[in-house]
Amino acid sequence: LHELLEKLRSRWPDTPLALADLYQSGEHYIESEFSEVYESYPQINGWLKHEAEDHLVSFCMELLHGNAPVSIDGGEVQNLDSIPFPAWDLIHLPHRDRFLKTVVQKMNRPVWEFPIGPGTFPMLSSRGCPYRCGHCSSNPGRQKGETKGQRRYSADYISKYLKKVTTEFKGKRIFFLDEMVNVETNHFDTLLQSLNRYRLTYDFPNGMRADHIKSQHI
């Protein structure tokens, strides 16, 4: 990263450079102070920490106005339905599919294990997790002792997004990247119903509680 920033700064000496971890939840997150980041990467003018959607526009405006260094903790987006759908129309999907294929081939895993072929799309139906497993760092930014929680996209939002993926982008398979997709039974029931309605295949390679799985889910 340091080498990349050096090259960017050399090529565009007057352009604001910023880092954003865009981190919304999950494992393996290490909290860092703003001062530590600027000390490690003196080339940058700003850093946006944690979730970005509620602050990204104002963050960029501050950078453009030269108010550096710009340090913002994005916290957590409470209304997930306010987030626009991913702009897959801006991505050359056949090129993306070929790229993903080359990545998967180098993982040395069986072909049946979470296959990523053409028409595969990632998706979140929720953010965060209410559990406190020792290996996990979900809900970053919450203070020690503060209650953990989970925020979920509405059933209407999920249904509209799945419809868009299948009709406009020829989606066939959905990979869910939720930390804990089946914590709330009604949410999971509705999610499976929507997936089946649009005749999608789907995988949950990330997080699922065995003690929340019901017979109807299987």
C-alpha positions as CSV (number, residue, x, y, z in Angstrom):
1,L,0.0,0.0,0.0
2,H,2.8,2.4,0.9
3,E,4.4,1.8,-2.5
4,L,1.1,2.3,-4.3
5,L,0.5,5.6,-2.5
6,E,4.0,6.8,-3.3
7,K,3.4,6.2,-7.0
8,L,0.0,7.9,-6.9
9,R,1.3,10.9,-5.1
10,S,4.2,11.2,-7.5
11,R,1.9,11.1,-10.5
12,W,-0.8,13.4,-9.1
13,P,1.0,15.6,-6.5
14,D,-2.0,18.0,-6.0
15,T,-4.8,15.5,-6.0
16,P,-6.4,14.5,-2.6
17,L,-5.6,10.9,-1.7
18,A,-7.7,9.1,0.9
19,L,-8.1,5.7,2.5
20,A,-11.3,4.1,3.4
21,D,-11.6,0.6,5.0
22,L,-15.4,0.4,4.1
23,Y,-15.6,-2.1,6.9
24,Q,-19.2,-3.0,7.9
25,S,-18.7,-6.1,10.0
26,G,-17.0,-9.5,10.2
27,E,-13.8,-11.1,11.4
28,H,-10.2,-10.0,11.5
29,Y,-10.6,-6.2,12.0
30,I,-7.9,-4.3,13.9
31,E,-8.9,-0.9,15.3
32,S,-6.4,1.8,14.5
33,E,-6.2,5.4,15.6
34,F,-6.3,8.1,13.0
35,S,-2.9,9.4,14.0
36,E,-1.4,6.0,13.5
37,V,-2.7,5.8,10.0
38,Y,-1.4,9.2,9.0
39,E,2.0,8.4,10.5
40,S,2.2,5.2,8.5
41,Y,0.9,6.7,5.3
42,P,2.0,10.4,5.1
43,Q,0.9,10.6,1.5
44,I,-2.8,10.6,2.3
45,N,-5.1,13.5,3.0
46,G,-7.9,11.6,4.7
47,W,-9.2,8.4,6.1
48,L,-12.8,7.2,6.4
49,K,-13.2,4.5,9.0
50,H,-15.9,1.7,9.3
51,E,-19.1,2.0,7.3
52,A,-19.0,4.7,4.6
53,E,-22.4,5.2,3.0
54,D,-23.7,7.9,5.3
55,H,-20.6,10.0,5.1
56,L,-18.9,9.3,1.8
57,V,-20.2,12.4,0.0
58,S,-19.3,14.9,2.8
59,F,-16.0,13.1,3.2
60,C,-15.2,13.7,-0.5
61,M,-16.4,17.3,-0.4
62,E,-14.1,18.1,2.5
63,L,-11.2,16.6,0.7
64,L,-11.9,18.6,-2.4
65,H,-12.1,21.8,-0.4
66,G,-8.6,21.1,1.0
67,N,-9.7,20.5,4.6
68,A,-7.0,18.0,5.3
69,P,-6.4,15.8,7.1
70,V,-10.1,14.6,7.0
71,S,-10.8,12.0,9.6
72,I,-14.3,10.5,9.8
73,D,-15.6,7.5,11.7
74,G,-18.5,6.3,9.6
75,G,-20.1,4.3,12.4
76,E,-23.0,2.1,11.4
77,V,-25.7,2.7,8.8
78,Q,-29.0,2.2,10.6
79,N,-31.4,2.3,7.6
80,L,-29.9,-0.2,5.2
81,D,-32.8,0.3,2.8
82,S,-31.5,3.8,2.1
83,I,-28.4,2.3,0.4
84,P,-28.7,2.2,-3.4
85,F,-28.5,-1.2,-5.2
86,P,-24.9,-2.1,-6.4
87,A,-24.3,-0.5,-9.8
88,W,-23.6,-3.6,-11.7
89,D,-24.5,-1.7,-14.9
90,L,-21.1,0.0,-14.5
91,I,-19.2,-3.3,-14.5
92,H,-18.3,-5.3,-17.6
93,L,-19.7,-8.5,-16.2
94,P,-18.2,-11.0,-18.7
95,H,-14.7,-9.6,-17.8
96,R,-15.6,-9.9,-14.1
97,D,-16.7,-13.5,-14.6
98,R,-13.4,-14.4,-16.3
99,F,-11.4,-12.7,-13.5
100,L,-13.3,-14.6,-10.8
101,K,-12.7,-17.9,-12.6
102,T,-9.0,-17.4,-12.6
103,V,-9.0,-16.5,-8.9
104,V,-11.0,-19.6,-8.0
105,Q,-8.8,-21.8,-10.0
106,K,-5.7,-20.8,-7.9
107,M,-7.4,-21.6,-4.6
108,N,-6.9,-25.4,-5.0
109,R,-10.3,-26.2,-3.7
110,P,-12.8,-28.7,-5.1
111,V,-14.9,-27.6,-8.0
112,W,-18.1,-28.3,-6.0
113,E,-17.1,-26.1,-3.1
114,F,-19.0,-22.8,-3.6
115,P,-18.6,-22.6,-7.4
116,I,-18.4,-19.1,-8.8
117,G,-19.5,-19.2,-12.4
118,P,-21.1,-16.7,-14.8
119,G,-24.2,-15.1,-13.3
120,T,-22.9,-15.3,-9.7
121,F,-23.5,-12.2,-7.5
122,P,-22.6,-11.4,-3.9
123,M,-25.2,-10.1,-1.6
124,L,-25.9,-9.1,2.0
125,S,-29.3,-9.4,3.6
126,S,-28.0,-8.0,7.0
127,R,-25.1,-6.4,8.7
128,G,-23.7,-7.2,12.1
129,C,-24.3,-10.1,14.5
130,P,-25.7,-10.2,18.1
131,Y,-23.3,-13.0,19.2
132,R,-19.9,-12.6,20.9
133,C,-17.7,-15.3,19.5
134,G,-14.1,-15.0,20.7
135,H,-12.6,-15.2,17.2
136,C,-14.8,-12.5,15.7
137,S,-14.7,-8.6,15.5
138,S,-18.2,-7.9,14.2
139,N,-19.9,-4.6,15.0
140,P,-16.6,-2.6,14.8
141,G,-16.5,0.7,16.6
142,R,-18.8,-0.3,19.4
143,Q,-17.4,0.4,22.8
144,K,-16.5,-2.5,25.2
145,G,-19.6,-3.7,26.9
146,E,-21.9,-2.1,24.4
147,T,-24.7,-4.4,23.1
148,K,-24.0,-5.9,19.7
149,G,-26.8,-6.0,17.2
150,Q,-27.8,-6.9,13.7
151,R,-29.4,-4.6,11.1
152,R,-31.4,-6.2,8.2
153,Y,-32.5,-5.1,4.8
154,S,-36.3,-5.3,4.5
155,A,-38.1,-8.1,2.6
156,D,-39.2,-5.6,0.0
157,Y,-35.7,-4.3,-0.6
158,I,-34.3,-7.8,-1.0
159,S,-37.1,-8.9,-3.4
160,K,-36.6,-5.8,-5.6
161,Y,-32.9,-6.4,-5.7
162,L,-33.2,-10.1,-6.6
163,K,-35.6,-9.1,-9.4
164,K,-33.2,-6.6,-10.8
165,V,-30.3,-9.0,-10.7
166,T,-32.2,-11.7,-12.5
167,T,-33.9,-9.6,-15.1
168,E,-31.3,-7.0,-15.9
169,F,-28.0,-8.8,-15.2
170,K,-29.0,-12.4,-15.9
171,G,-28.2,-13.5,-12.3
172,K,-28.3,-17.2,-11.6
173,R,-26.6,-17.7,-8.3
174,I,-26.3,-15.6,-5.1
175,F,-23.5,-15.8,-2.6
176,F,-24.6,-14.4,0.8
177,L,-21.8,-12.7,2.8
178,D,-23.9,-12.0,6.0
179,E,-22.1,-12.7,9.2
180,M,-25.1,-14.6,10.5
181,V,-27.8,-14.9,7.9
182,N,-30.3,-17.0,9.9
183,V,-30.4,-15.3,13.3
184,E,-34.0,-14.2,12.9
185,T,-36.3,-16.9,11.6
186,N,-38.8,-14.7,9.9
187,H,-36.1,-12.8,8.0
188,F,-34.5,-16.1,6.8
189,D,-37.9,-17.6,5.8
190,T,-38.7,-14.6,3.7
191,L,-35.2,-14.5,2.2
192,L,-35.5,-18.2,1.1
193,Q,-38.9,-17.6,-0.3
194,S,-37.7,-14.7,-2.5
195,L,-34.8,-16.7,-3.8
196,N,-37.0,-19.5,-4.8
197,R,-39.5,-17.2,-6.4
198,Y,-36.9,-16.0,-8.8
199,R,-35.5,-19.5,-9.3
200,L,-32.1,-18.6,-8.1
201,T,-29.5,-21.0,-6.6
202,Y,-27.7,-19.8,-3.6
203,D,-24.9,-20.4,-1.1
204,F,-24.2,-19.3,2.5
205,P,-20.4,-19.7,2.7
206,N,-20.0,-17.2,5.5
207,G,-22.1,-17.5,8.7
208,M,-25.0,-19.6,9.8
209,R,-26.1,-20.8,13.2
210,A,-26.9,-24.5,13.3
211,D,-29.2,-24.0,16.3
212,H,-31.4,-21.6,14.3
213,I,-31.9,-23.9,11.3
214,K,-35.5,-25.2,11.1
215,S,-36.9,-28.1,9.2
216,Q,-38.5,-25.8,6.6
217,H,-35.2,-24.2,5.8
218,I,-33.6,-27.5,4.9
